[in-house]
Amino acid sequence: MSKLYRTMIALFVAAAALIGISGIPALKNADHGWRWVLGGIGWFGGLLLALAVIVLALYTLARAAAARRRANAT
C-alpha cells in the first residue's frame, strides 16, 4: 500500500473522530463553555480533514489517469 493511501486512511479516521467529538455539545446541551469550544474544533477540524481526503482522492485519480495515458501513448 502506498504512502498516499495510508495518509488518506489516517486523515479519514481522524476526520471521523473529530466529527464524532463534535457531537459532545449536543449530548450535554452546551451553548457555551469548553464543551462548546471542543465541539466547534471537532466540527471544523473534521470538515477540514474531510476536504483534505477529497482533494487527495482527486489528486490520486488524476495521477492514475495521467499514468494510464502515458502507458497508452508508448
C-alpha positions, -999 to 999 in steps of 0.1 A, spaced: 0 0 0 15 33 -10 22 61 14 -5 83 -2 -32 57 6 -21 53 42 -22 91 46 -57 92 32 -69 65 55 -53 82 85 -69 115 76 -103 98 71 -101 82 106 -90 115 122 -119 133 104 -144 107 116 -130 110 152 -132 148 151 -167 148 138 -176 123 165 -162 147 191 -183 175 177 -214 157 190 -204 162 226 -221 196 230 -253 182 215 -254 155 242 -249 179 270 -269 209 256 -238 231 258 -243 266 244 -211 279 258 -180 268 277 -153 243 270 -177 217 256 -189 242 230 -154 250 220 -144 214 218 -175 207 196 -165 236 173 -129 224 170 -142 189 163 -167 200 137 -145 224 117 -114 202 121 -134 172 108 -147 192 78 -112 204 70 -97 169 71 -126 155 51 -119 182 25 -82 171 25 -92 135 19 -114 146 -11 -86 166 -25 -61 137 -21 -86 113 -37 -90 136 -67 -52 140 -70 -48 102 -69 -74 98 -97 -57 124 -118 -23 108 -113 -37 74 -122 -54 88 -153 -21 105 -164 -1 73 -159 -27 54 -180 -24 79 -208 14 78 -207 13 39 -209 -11 40 -238 9 66 -257 40 44 -259 
